[in-house]
Amino acid sequence: MQHTLAPRSLQSREWIILALIQLMEKKAYSLISITEITRKAGLARQTFYRNYQDKDDVLFEYLCNQYETYWSVSPEQSALGKEMLITLFHMWKEQAPPSLLENIWNGDRKIRQIIFRSVEHYIQKLYQGGSDEEEREEQGGLRYYALRSLASTLHVLLIEWTIRFFQESPEEMGTISYELTSSMREFLRG
């Protein structure tokens, strides 16, 4: 079996992400510098800036990739159906790096903002083809607010559930989020 190496930039991106996650184990996210990330990754600062604007972009990319992974394993294909939401909460609890959870428990507001941005990005990706272009323009503001509200609700549930040390089961959280977002999801599907 022949192995192929990842392109250099992809490999660099993976090393940068890994370095950030590892550094978060020992230090609050907000206190980590680009220099520390590049040192830990064994890369030059130029390599970092060739791939990312700042460390927020690194965490954003990591989280977006995680959501993609979480929902790709869901047996359900409809955008944010109940099983898909249950899968999200299962995977968040089982696979979110302890360093990310620790930063949430310590109240790092920047982490929360990036989690919101990444959830919103993924929600937009899920619903981008929901209706034809003319209908989307007609709904304009309402569609915009429905997408933001859906992302905000999921973000708050993930954060609060984490802060409460996962008191409810992933099934309960998936059901709660499914029920709380039913009108938004229905509108976005239409």
C-alpha positions as CSV (number, residue, x, y, z in Angstrom):
1,M,0.0,0.0,0.0
2,Q,1.4,3.3,-1.0
3,H,1.0,6.4,1.2
4,T,0.8,9.9,-0.3
5,L,1.8,12.9,1.8
6,A,-0.6,15.8,2.2
7,P,0.3,18.9,0.3
8,R,2.7,21.1,2.3
9,S,0.1,23.8,3.1
10,L,-2.4,21.2,4.3
11,Q,0.2,19.7,6.5
12,S,1.2,23.1,7.9
13,R,-2.4,23.9,8.6
14,E,-2.8,20.6,10.5
15,W,0.3,21.3,12.6
16,I,-0.8,24.8,13.4
17,I,-4.3,23.6,14.5
18,L,-2.7,20.8,16.6
19,A,-0.2,23.3,18.2
20,L,-3.0,25.7,19.2
21,I,-5.1,22.9,20.7
22,Q,-2.1,21.6,22.7
23,L,-1.2,25.1,23.9
24,M,-4.7,25.6,25.1
25,E,-4.1,22.7,27.5
26,K,-1.7,24.8,29.5
27,K,-2.7,28.4,28.8
28,A,-5.9,30.4,28.2
29,Y,-6.8,30.8,24.6
30,S,-6.7,34.6,24.8
31,L,-3.1,34.6,26.2
32,I,-1.6,32.4,23.4
33,S,0.5,34.2,20.8
34,I,1.2,33.5,17.2
35,T,4.9,33.1,18.1
36,E,4.0,30.3,20.6
37,I,1.8,28.6,18.0
38,T,4.5,28.7,15.3
39,R,7.2,27.5,17.7
40,K,5.1,24.6,18.9
41,A,4.2,23.7,15.3
42,G,7.9,24.0,14.2
43,L,7.0,26.4,11.5
44,A,8.0,30.0,10.5
45,R,5.6,32.9,11.2
46,Q,5.4,33.4,7.5
47,T,3.9,30.0,7.1
48,F,1.3,30.8,9.7
49,Y,0.4,34.0,7.9
50,R,0.3,32.3,4.5
51,N,-2.4,30.1,5.9
52,Y,-4.3,32.2,8.5
53,Q,-5.0,35.8,9.3
54,D,-4.9,35.2,13.1
55,K,-5.3,32.5,15.7
56,D,-9.1,33.0,15.6
57,D,-9.1,31.8,12.0
58,V,-7.2,28.6,13.2
59,L,-9.8,27.8,15.8
60,F,-12.7,28.7,13.5
61,E,-11.4,26.3,10.8
62,Y,-10.9,23.6,13.4
63,L,-14.5,23.9,14.7
64,C,-16.0,24.0,11.2
65,N,-14.1,20.8,10.3
66,Q,-15.4,19.3,13.6
67,Y,-19.1,20.1,12.7
68,E,-18.5,18.7,9.2
69,T,-17.3,15.5,10.8
70,Y,-20.0,15.4,13.5
71,W,-22.8,15.7,11.0
72,S,-21.3,13.5,8.3
73,V,-21.7,10.5,10.7
74,S,-25.4,11.3,11.3
75,P,-27.7,8.7,9.7
76,E,-30.1,11.4,8.9
77,Q,-29.8,13.5,5.8
78,S,-32.3,16.3,6.4
79,A,-30.7,19.6,7.5
80,L,-30.7,19.6,11.3
81,G,-33.3,16.9,11.9
82,K,-33.6,15.4,15.4
83,E,-31.0,12.7,14.8
84,M,-28.5,15.1,13.4
85,L,-28.9,17.4,16.5
86,I,-28.5,14.4,18.8
87,T,-25.4,13.5,16.9
88,L,-24.0,17.0,17.3
89,F,-24.4,16.8,21.1
90,H,-23.0,13.3,21.3
91,M,-19.9,14.2,19.3
92,W,-19.4,17.5,21.1
93,K,-19.4,15.7,24.5
94,E,-17.2,12.9,23.3
95,Q,-14.8,14.6,20.9
96,A,-14.4,18.3,21.9
97,P,-10.8,18.7,23.1
98,P,-10.6,19.0,26.9
99,S,-8.5,22.2,26.3
100,L,-11.5,23.8,24.4
101,L,-13.9,22.7,27.2
102,E,-11.6,24.1,29.8
103,N,-11.5,27.5,28.1
104,I,-15.3,27.5,28.0
105,W,-15.5,26.6,31.7
106,N,-13.1,29.4,32.4
107,G,-15.4,31.9,30.7
108,D,-13.2,32.9,27.7
109,R,-15.6,35.1,25.7
110,K,-13.4,35.0,22.6
111,I,-13.9,31.2,22.5
112,R,-17.6,31.6,22.7
113,Q,-17.6,34.2,19.8
114,I,-15.6,31.8,17.6
115,I,-17.9,28.9,18.5
116,F,-20.9,31.1,17.4
117,R,-19.2,32.1,14.2
118,S,-18.4,28.5,13.3
119,V,-21.9,27.3,14.1
120,E,-23.4,30.1,12.1
121,H,-21.1,29.3,9.2
122,Y,-22.1,25.7,9.2
123,I,-25.8,26.5,9.5
124,Q,-25.6,28.8,6.5
125,K,-23.8,26.0,4.6
126,L,-26.6,23.6,5.5
127,Y,-29.4,26.0,4.4
128,Q,-27.8,27.8,1.4
129,G,-29.8,25.8,-1.1
130,G,-33.1,25.8,0.8
131,S,-35.1,27.8,-1.7
132,D,-34.5,29.5,-5.1
133,E,-32.5,32.8,-5.3
134,E,-35.6,35.0,-6.0
135,E,-37.5,33.6,-3.0
136,R,-34.4,34.1,-0.7
137,E,-34.1,37.7,-1.8
138,E,-37.8,38.2,-1.1
139,Q,-37.4,36.8,2.4
140,G,-34.1,38.7,2.9
141,G,-34.2,40.0,6.4
142,L,-36.4,37.2,7.7
143,R,-34.1,34.6,6.3
144,Y,-31.1,36.4,7.7
145,Y,-32.6,36.5,11.2
146,A,-33.8,32.9,11.0
147,L,-30.3,31.7,10.2
148,R,-28.7,33.9,13.0
149,S,-31.4,32.8,15.5
150,L,-30.9,29.1,14.7
151,A,-27.1,29.4,15.0
152,S,-27.5,31.5,18.2
153,T,-29.8,28.9,19.8
154,L,-27.5,26.0,19.0
155,H,-24.5,28.0,20.2
156,V,-26.1,28.9,23.5
157,L,-27.2,25.3,24.1
158,L,-23.7,23.9,23.4
159,I,-22.1,26.5,25.7
160,E,-24.6,26.2,28.5
161,W,-24.6,22.4,28.4
162,T,-20.8,22.5,28.6
163,I,-20.9,24.9,31.5
164,R,-23.3,22.6,33.3
165,F,-20.9,19.7,32.8
166,F,-23.2,17.9,30.5
167,Q,-26.0,17.3,33.1
168,E,-28.5,16.3,30.4
169,S,-27.9,13.4,28.0
170,P,-27.0,14.2,24.3
171,E,-30.4,12.7,23.4
172,E,-32.1,15.2,25.8
173,M,-30.1,18.1,24.4
174,G,-30.8,17.0,20.8
175,T,-34.5,16.9,21.6
176,I,-34.5,20.2,23.4
177,S,-32.7,21.9,20.4
178,Y,-35.0,20.2,17.9
179,E,-38.1,21.5,19.7
180,L,-36.7,25.0,20.3
181,T,-35.7,25.5,16.7
182,S,-38.6,23.9,14.9
183,S,-40.1,27.1,13.5
184,M,-36.7,28.4,12.4
185,R,-35.8,25.1,10.7
186,E,-39.3,24.9,9.1
187,F,-39.0,28.5,7.7
188,L,-35.5,27.9,6.3
189,R,-36.6,24.7,4.6
190,G,-39.5,26.5,2.9
